[in-house]
């Protein structure tokens, strides 16, 4: 895809917001999918198995879509196997294994706030470890403003205790670190590889590993119907489309310019949960304030991202 097009601000904003809207819709849809499959909130093994099925299917879909767009079958080169393995470990296996186990041992509020830290972690990794861009005070301030919005939208009306548990909050943070690593790694690997090809194969192999782990842990999936299968397919489409598009944006833009949009995920999650799960009480002036803070944070980071590469 033309680099000139993918680096245009309007394209980055529109593309990243599409990704975040899709990921935001995953929050309520996963809950609906669990209900259809009779998966309890504490049944981590079945949740991992369900996620494995989702990501395996997502990988297949990403490769089909990518092959059609490229007018040829996307096949990895011999030099690509190691990159796919590394990505599948960080992006799919570690991120989601830590996330699901951690979520079973902490509250959704604390999990969402800790997950919101992935933008900070990605910025630090991109700037100080991988040297992909400069870490400026403007970017840090923008991230802090956006993170404040994430905290507000999650804490408002719910409150939060401050107890810490390594298998809870600790695992959620490790999930966040794994995701941040995957963001900078996909940018590094995309210099020589097709990002959609990398996304497809890492999802597929990572998903298979999660299916094996979930099954060994005693996970089971019941309640397969046309509707529940359609929901699983939609969740797979979310991953295939959103992450492939996200990877292409990362290929051509600074990590901070793209990952800062991750602050929109919980905002979209709250809005779409209100609509799909009839949780209208979660909407209000506080959510609007949070949305404004996130948007300001995104603007601040992006207004200085290009000049500080």
N, C-alpha and C positions, 0 to 999 in steps of 0.2 A: 504494500500500500504506500502511496506517495507520502514521504516524510513531511513535505510542505503542508499537506492537508492535516495530518495527524498532530501537528504541533500548533495549529491554530487554536486560540483560546476558546472560541465558541465550540469547536469540535471536542476539545478536552472536557469542557464543562458539560456539554450535552451527553457525550459518551460516558463520562464518569457518573453522571446523575442517573442514566439508564441502568448502569451496573448497580448502583446503590438502591434504586427503586426495586430492582429484581431481587437483590439480596434482602432488602427490607421486607419484601413480600414473603420471603422464606420463613421468617419468624412465625407468623400466624399459620402458614401452610404446613410447617413441620408439626405444629400442635394438632392441626386438623388430621394430618397423616397419621400421627401417633394414635389418635382416637379411632381412626378407621381400622388400624392394624392391631388395636387392643394392646398398645405398648404403654405401660405405666410410666409415670414421671421418674420413678426410682429404678427402672429397669435399664441400667446403663448398657448391658450386653446387647439387648435387642435394639437399643438406639444406635449403637455402633454398627450392628449388622444392617440396620435400615439405611444408615449413612453410607455404608459400603456398597449397597445395591444402587443407591442414588449416584454415587460418584463413578462407579463402573459404567453405568448407563450414560452418565454425563460425558465420560471419556469417549465412548463410542460415538455419541452424537456430535461431539466437537470435531472428531476426525472425519465424520461423514460430511458435515457442513464445510469444514476446511478443505476437504478434497474437491467438493463441488465448486467452491469459490476459486480454488487454484487450478481447476480443470485437470487435476491429476491426483492420484492416491498419495496421501501424505505418509511417507515411510521414513523412519529414522535412519540416519547414517550410523555407521559403526561408532563414530565418535560421539553420537548423541545419547547412547545408552546410559553412560555414567551421569550425564546431565539430567536425564529423565528420572533416574533412580534418586538422585539428590533432591530434585524438586518434589517427587512423590512423597519422600520422607518428610520434608518440611511442610509443604503446602497441604497435603492430604492426611498422611498418617499421624505425625506428631501433633499437628494443629488440632485435629478433630478428636484424637484419642485423649489428649490432655483436656480438651474442652468438655467432652461429654462426661469424663470421670470427675473433672473439677466441678462442673455444674451440678452434679449429684451431691456434692459436699459443700455447696455455698448457695447464696440467694441469687436470683436472676438479676437483681439490682446491682450487686457487687460485681457479678460476672460481666455485665454490660459496661460498667465503668472501667474495669480493668482492661477489657477488650479495647476500649477507646484509647488506651495508651499505645496501641500498635503504631499510630502515626508518629509519636515521639521516638519509639524504638527504631522504626524504619528510617527516620531522619538521621538518627545518631549512627546507625549502621552504614547508611549511604554516604554520610559525610566523613566519619572518622575511621571506619573499618575498611570500606570498599572504595573510598575516595571518588565517588561518582558525582558529588556536588558539594558546594560550600554550605556549612551550617551558619546561618546568619541570625542576628537578633530578631529580624523581621519575621523569619520563618518560625522561630521559637515562640514569639508573641502570638502569631496567628494560630499556631497549634494549641497554645494555652487558652486562647479565646474559644476555639472550637471545642476543646476538651471540657471547658466550663459548661458549654451548652449540653454536652453529653451527660455530665453529672446532673445538671438541673432536670433534664427530661426523665432521668431514671430515678432520682431521689424524691422528686416532688410527690407528695401524698403517700409515699411509701415508707420513708425513713430508712435508716440503715444502721445496723450494729457494726462495731469495729473489731470484732473478733477475727482472728486469722487462723487458717488451717492449711498446712502445706498441700494436702491432697484436695483442698478446695480452692482457695484463692491462689495458692502457689501454682497449682496445675493450670489454672486459667491464665496466669501470667506467662507460664511456659508456652501455652498455646499462642498467646499474643506474640511472644518472641519468635516462635516458629513461623507465624504468618509474616512478621516483619522481615525475617530472613528470606522467605520465599519471594517477597516483593523485590528485594535488591538482587536476588539470584536470577530471577526471570529477566530482569533488565540486562544483567551481565551476559546471560546465555543467549538472549535474543539478538545480540550483535551478529551472531553467526548462524542462528537457527530460526526457523519459522515458529513464532510464539504460539500459534494455534496448534501446531504439531506437538510442541512441548506440553501444552495444556492438556491435550487429548490423551496422550500416552501416560502422563503423570497421574491424571485422574483415574484412568483405567487400572493401572498397576497399583496405585494407592488404594483404590476401592476394593480390589481383590484381596489385598492384605487386610483391610478392615473387615471384610466378609469372613475371612479365616479367623481373625481375632475374636470377632463378635460371636461366631459359632462355637469356638473353643471355650468362650466365657459362659456359654449356655444360652445365648440369645436365640429367640424364635420370632418368626413373623407369621401371624394369623390374620384372617379376615381379608384375604385377597379377593377383591371384586373388581369390576370394570372401573368403578369410581375411585377406589383406593389405588389401583394401578395407574389411573390417569393422574392422580395427585403425585405419585412417585415420579411419573414421567415429567410432569411440570417442574418438579424440584430439580430433576436432572437437567432440564432445559435451562433453568436458572443458572446452574453451575456452568454448563457448557457455553452459553452465550455470554454471560457476565464476565467470567474469568478470562475467556479468550479475548474479549474486547478490552478488558482491564490490562491484559498482558501486552496487547498492541499499543495501548496508550503509554505503558511503562517503557516500551522499547524506544519510543521517540521523544519522551519527555523526562524531566528530572523527577526522581522518586517522590519528593515532597509535593510537587505540583499535582500529582495524581493521588497519592495515598491520603492526602488531607481530606479528600472527599469521603473517606471512610467514616468521618464524623457524621455523615448523613444517614448511615445505616440504621442506627437506633432511632433516629427521628422518623424515617420512613417506616420503621418497624412499629413505632407507637401509632402512627397515623393509620397504617393498614390493619393493624390489630384492632383498632377502634372500629374500623369498617367491617372486616371479615369475622371478627370474634365478638362483635357487639360490645366492645369495651369503650363505649363513648365517654365514660367518665375520665378516661386517660387524656382526653383532649381538653384544651382550655388555654387561658392566657399564658400559663407557665410553659406549655408546649410551644406556643408562638414565640415567646421570648427565647427559648432554647434554640428554635429554628433560626431566629435572627442572629444569635451568637455564632452558631455554626456557619452560617452564610458569611458573616463578617470575617471569621477566622479563615475560611477558604479564600476569600478575596485578598486578605492580607498576605497569606502565603503565596498565592498565585501572582500577585502584583510584584513580588520580588524574586520569584523563582527563576525566571529567564535570565535576569541580570546577574544572578549569583551561581551560575552553573560551574 
